[in-house]
Amino acid sequence: MDVSTLCAVVATLAVLPNRSQFFRHESVSLSCGQQGNSSAWRVMMNTSMKTNQECHTSGAPGNESHCFIDCIYPFDTGVYWCESGAGACSNAVNISVTDGTVILDVPVRPVTEGDDVTLRCKNWTTPSSGLASRFYKDQLFIGSSSTGSMTIAGVSEADQGLYKCSISGAGESTHSWLAVTGHREPPNFRLLALILLPVVGACLSLALVTLLGLRSRCKGKSDLDVSYTDVTIAQEVQPQRIRDADTTQTFYSTLNLEAT
């Protein structure tokens, strides 16, 4: 069932540990991550034994927005999602529980395009130890690893598909879907330039207008001041004292001649 076709997806179902395959008797935690009042949400499930039923914490109802299964069984295999009384829901996830000895540790939630993703092949007898493993995508062999893990660097939409792994002498896992979501957008420098250029242009224009205004004011003030180039200094005419002295000397000489 595609839950997203029945309601508006506004929340996220978180699964811990973040994988879709589990061994029998493992523990798993499911919780609703959303905005607003978490008490208005509940974890729902569709399994072989329960259809559109609430998932309750083992042994007690607990918080409806959180479901903790401390001992999971193959009949818990199914689809899980969050749902609110207002008709909103979360993404749906598929959880698979096996009686086998090999599982593939693949993220249960979609990974972002461009991120690195590590797939791990685990054996029930030694789940923490890496064993030589082979990996397949859409039934095609894609690689092997002596440590039981394989990293896909910079995943793209082409890496989306069904994956499984096998361990020699132990068996193989079931298939799990690796979903890849849209890539992260790099900084849009073109958009940033389109936003900043008009602002910078306006600031420069304002600065230019201010400078021109100041220059105009200074020029007007300078026109009111006296300029040395506009002033003609008239030289004071000095009395011709030498000429006056000669006249006086001639006068006294005439007097002397008359006295003689």
LINDA-V392056 format. One record per helix or strand. SS is the DSSP state (2 for helix, 1 for strand). FROM is the first residue (numbers start at 1). TO is the last residue. If there is no record, write none. Layout:
# LINDA-V392056
ss = <SS SS>
from = <FROM FROM>
to = <TO TO>
This chain:
# LINDA-V392056
ss = <2 1 1 1 2 1 1 1 2 1 1 1 1 1 1 1 1 1 2 1 1 1 1 2 2 2>
from = <3 8 21 28 38 41 53 66 74 78 88 93 102 111 117 133 140 149 157 161 171 176 180 189 228 241>
to = <5 16 23 33 40 47 54 69 76 84 90 98 105 112 123 137 145 152 159 167 172 178 181 224 230 259>
